[in-house]
Amino acid sequence: MAERIVLETARTILRPFQITDAADLYEFSRDRRVADAAGWPAHKSVADSQKVIVAVFSAPNTFAVVEKGSGKVIGSAGFTGAVRGAFGPSDEIGYALHPDWWGRGIMTEVVAELLRFGFEDRGLEAIWCSHYTENPASRRVIEKSGFSYVAAETVVDDNGEHLTRFYVLLRQQWKGDGHG
Ligand SMILES: CC(C)(COP(=O)(O)OP(=O)(O)OC[C@H]1O[C@@H](n2cnc3c(N)ncnc32)[C@H](O)[C@@H]1OP(=O)(O)O)[C@@H](O)C(=O)NCCC(=O)NCCS
């Protein structure tokens, strides 16, 4: 069985999803502001969220973002498994947060820990991230996290066609920024 990885930030615990997280997951994944920006079909029921936990969020290096104190699952964040570029071992970060928690720097805090985990614990050489051009909040998270813009491409997913901006952060750049 794969190792159960648990990470921690100042305000959150990042741990594997469990089926009992479905009600919390549904609370933000039913919201079109979250689903449309993340490229998912909006969840239609708690049962739908249970299915997503089993089919999608049980993948390795995929985490429930749990608020410390309340124990509530307020987001999802992790690595999608997408491999891009020719920089050596790489992966791509994806994330979504319950709108009630937006604008407090939480996802930037979570991404910082995912970068540490990816470069230090997983030995990645490059970490990618992307956002639809019409998603300025995600763009800011990516910029604040130190990624460099690479290119824009049209991507087709569950929510149609979107011009998507791709960014990369190399281990050496991350270390040069005073990490590791
Ligand atoms: C993207 C998302 C995870 C950001 O989470 P968050 O915890 O609110 O992010 P942070 O607070 O760390 O940073 C958000 C930044 O975006 C800025 N921002 C938010 N809305 C904005 C807008 N409409 N225009 C410009 N900037 C905006 C905030 O001011 C902040 O930047 P600042 O620190 O320079 O002020 C959250 O908005 C979300 O879940 N969105 C829906 C799902 C999604 O987009 N997933 C990513 C797909 S690529």
The ligand as an SDF file (V2000), in Angstrom:
LIG
                    3D

 48 50  0  0  0  0  0  0  0  0999 V2000
   -7.5260   30.3170   -7.2760 C   0  0  0  0  0  0  0  0  0  0  0  0
   -7.8410   30.1210   -5.7910 C   0  0  0  0  0  0  0  0  0  0  0  0
   -7.4390   28.7320   -5.3440 C   0  0  0  0  0  0  0  0  0  0  0  0
   -7.0460   31.1770   -4.9950 C   0  0  0  0  0  0  0  0  0  0  0  0
   -7.1050   30.8660   -3.6170 O   0  0  0  0  0  0  0  0  0  0  0  0
   -6.8480   31.9810   -2.4910 P   0  0  0  0  0  0  0  0  0  0  0  0
   -6.5040   31.3070   -1.2160 O   0  0  0  0  0  0  0  0  0  0  0  0
   -7.9700   32.9410   -2.4910 O   0  0  0  0  0  0  0  0  0  0  0  0
   -5.5390   32.6940   -3.0930 O   0  0  0  0  0  0  0  0  0  0  0  0
   -4.6270   33.7690   -2.3770 P   0  0  0  0  0  0  0  0  0  0  0  0
   -5.4340   34.5010   -1.3480 O   0  0  0  0  0  0  0  0  0  0  0  0
   -3.3970   33.0790   -1.9550 O   0  0  0  0  0  0  0  0  0  0  0  0
   -4.2610   34.7480   -3.5870 O   0  0  0  0  0  0  0  0  0  0  0  0
   -5.2740   35.2380   -4.4390 C   0  0  0  0  0  0  0  0  0  0  0  0
   -4.7520   36.4690   -5.1530 C   0  0  0  0  0  0  0  0  0  0  0  0
   -5.5960   36.7590   -6.2720 O   0  0  0  0  0  0  0  0  0  0  0  0
   -6.0610   38.0880   -6.1920 C   0  0  0  0  0  0  0  0  0  0  0  0
   -7.3700   38.1490   -6.8240 N   0  0  0  0  0  0  0  0  0  0  0  0
   -8.4990   37.5290   -6.4490 C   0  0  0  0  0  0  0  0  0  0  0  0
   -9.5000   37.8100   -7.3120 N   0  0  0  0  0  0  0  0  0  0  0  0
   -8.9590   38.6200   -8.2520 C   0  0  0  0  0  0  0  0  0  0  0  0
   -9.4760   39.2790   -9.4040 C   0  0  0  0  0  0  0  0  0  0  0  0
  -10.7510   39.1300   -9.7690 N   0  0  0  0  0  0  0  0  0  0  0  0
   -8.6280   40.0410  -10.1330 N   0  0  0  0  0  0  0  0  0  0  0  0
   -7.3300   40.2100   -9.7870 C   0  0  0  0  0  0  0  0  0  0  0  0
   -6.7890   39.5990   -8.6940 N   0  0  0  0  0  0  0  0  0  0  0  0
   -7.5990   38.8340   -7.9430 C   0  0  0  0  0  0  0  0  0  0  0  0
   -6.0710   38.3800   -4.7080 C   0  0  0  0  0  0  0  0  0  0  0  0
   -6.0700   39.7730   -4.4580 O   0  0  0  0  0  0  0  0  0  0  0  0
   -4.7620   37.7090   -4.2870 C   0  0  0  0  0  0  0  0  0  0  0  0
   -3.6290   38.4580   -4.6960 O   0  0  0  0  0  0  0  0  0  0  0  0
   -2.8210   39.4350   -3.7150 P   0  0  0  0  0  0  0  0  0  0  0  0
   -2.3100   38.5780   -2.5830 O   0  0  0  0  0  0  0  0  0  0  0  0
   -1.7660   39.9930   -4.5790 O   0  0  0  0  0  0  0  0  0  0  0  0
   -3.8140   40.4560   -3.2120 O   0  0  0  0  0  0  0  0  0  0  0  0
   -9.3700   30.3330   -5.5230 C   0  0  0  0  0  0  0  0  0  0  0  0
   -9.7310   31.6010   -6.0070 O   0  0  0  0  0  0  0  0  0  0  0  0
  -10.2190   29.2760   -6.1730 C   0  0  0  0  0  0  0  0  0  0  0  0
  -10.4360   28.2090   -5.6180 O   0  0  0  0  0  0  0  0  0  0  0  0
  -10.7370   29.5780   -7.3770 N   0  0  0  0  0  0  0  0  0  0  0  0
  -11.6130   28.6210   -8.0800 C   0  0  0  0  0  0  0  0  0  0  0  0
  -10.8790   27.3530   -8.5210 C   0  0  0  0  0  0  0  0  0  0  0  0
   -9.6380   27.6670   -9.3080 C   0  0  0  0  0  0  0  0  0  0  0  0
   -9.5330   28.7090   -9.9470 O   0  0  0  0  0  0  0  0  0  0  0  0
   -8.6750   26.7410   -9.2830 N   0  0  0  0  0  0  0  0  0  0  0  0
   -7.4250   26.9130  -10.0070 C   0  0  0  0  0  0  0  0  0  0  0  0
   -7.5790   26.5330  -11.4150 C   0  0  0  0  0  0  0  0  0  0  0  0
   -6.1220   26.9690  -12.3330 S   0  0  0  0  0  0  0  0  0  0  0  0
  1  2  1  0
  2  3  1  0
  2  4  1  0
  2 36  1  0
  4  5  1  0
  5  6  1  0
  6  7  2  0
  6  8  1  0
  6  9  1  0
  9 10  1  0
 10 11  2  0
 10 12  1  0
 10 13  1  0
 13 14  1  0
 14 15  1  0
 15 16  1  0
 15 30  1  0
 16 17  1  0
 17 18  1  0
 17 28  1  0
 18 19  1  0
 18 27  1  0
 19 20  2  0
 20 21  1  0
 21 22  1  0
 21 27  2  0
 22 23  1  0
 22 24  2  0
 24 25  1  0
 25 26  2  0
 26 27  1  0
 28 29  1  0
 28 30  1  0
 30 31  1  0
 31 32  1  0
 32 33  2  0
 32 34  1  0
 32 35  1  0
 36 37  1  0
 36 38  1  0
 38 39  2  0
 38 40  1  0
 40 41  1  0
 41 42  1  0
 42 43  1  0
 43 44  2  0
 43 45  1  0
 45 46  1  0
 46 47  1  0
 47 48  1  0
M  END
$$$$
